[in-house]
């Protein structure tokens, strides 16, 4: 499932924020990896991503994070959630965690270029 991602990066606070277009907010916020927080909607589908200290979390430069070409992939089954982030088609981060959030089986792509 593809969704349009609206994202911004604030270099001063080193915070990356991404939101699925059309989502009005989120009903729960989960830490899916150290420093990465996933907001889900009432249907337990991804709605937003918040990453404080993003350049440290991703071990990359702030200049790279300022790009408007961002893709976030979330693949989930009953057991695991896999998160990946690409900037300008270069994977900068990937993490896997236990799906203890009630997120259904999905293959979700949030893309700033849709």
Residue pairs with C-beta under 8 A, 6 or more apart in sequence:
1 106
1 107
1 108
1 109
2 109
2 111
2 114
3 20
3 21
3 108
3 109
3 110
3 111
3 114
4 20
4 21
4 22
4 110
4 111
4 112
4 114
5 18
5 19
5 20
5 21
5 70
5 71
5 72
5 110
5 111
5 112
5 114
6 18
6 19
6 20
6 21
6 112
7 16
7 17
7 18
7 19
7 68
7 70
7 112
8 16
8 17
8 18
9 15
9 16
9 17
9 54
9 62
9 65
9 66
10 17
11 62
11 65
11 66
13 52
14 52
14 53
14 54
14 55
14 56
14 62
15 50
15 51
15 52
15 53
15 54
16 49
16 50
16 51
16 54
16 65
17 48
17 49
17 50
17 51
18 48
18 49
18 70
18 72
18 110
19 47
19 48
19 49
20 46
20 47
20 48
20 110
23 41
23 47
23 48
25 39
25 41
25 47
26 39
26 40
26 41
26 47
26 48
27 40
27 41
27 42
28 39
28 40
28 44
28 101
29 37
29 38
29 39
29 40
29 50
30 37
30 38
30 39
30 40
30 101
31 37
32 38
32 81
32 83
32 95
32 97
32 101
33 57
33 83
33 95
33 97
34 57
35 51
35 52
35 53
35 54
35 56
35 57
36 49
36 51
36 57
36 83
36 95
37 49
37 50
37 51
38 46
38 48
38 49
38 74
38 83
38 101
39 46
39 47
39 48
39 49
39 50
40 46
40 47
40 101
40 103
41 47
44 101
44 102
44 103
44 104
45 103
45 104
45 106
45 108
46 74
46 103
46 106
46 108
46 110
49 72
49 110
51 57
51 58
54 65
55 61
55 62
55 65
57 93
58 65
58 85
58 92
58 93
60 87
60 92
64 87
64 88
64 92
65 87
67 87
67 88
68 112
69 87
69 88
69 89
69 112
69 113
70 85
70 86
70 87
70 111
70 112
71 85
71 86
71 89
71 109
71 110
71 111
71 112
71 113
72 83
72 84
72 85
72 86
72 109
72 110
73 82
73 83
73 84
73 85
73 86
73 107
73 108
73 109
73 110
74 81
74 82
74 83
74 103
74 106
74 108
74 110
75 81
75 82
75 106
75 107
75 108
76 82
76 99
76 103
76 104
76 105
76 106
76 107
76 108
77 99
77 105
78 99
78 105
79 98
79 99
80 96
80 97
80 98
80 99
81 96
81 97
81 98
81 99
81 101
81 103
82 94
82 95
82 96
83 93
83 94
83 95
83 96
83 97
84 91
84 93
84 94
84 95
85 91
85 92
85 93
85 94
86 92
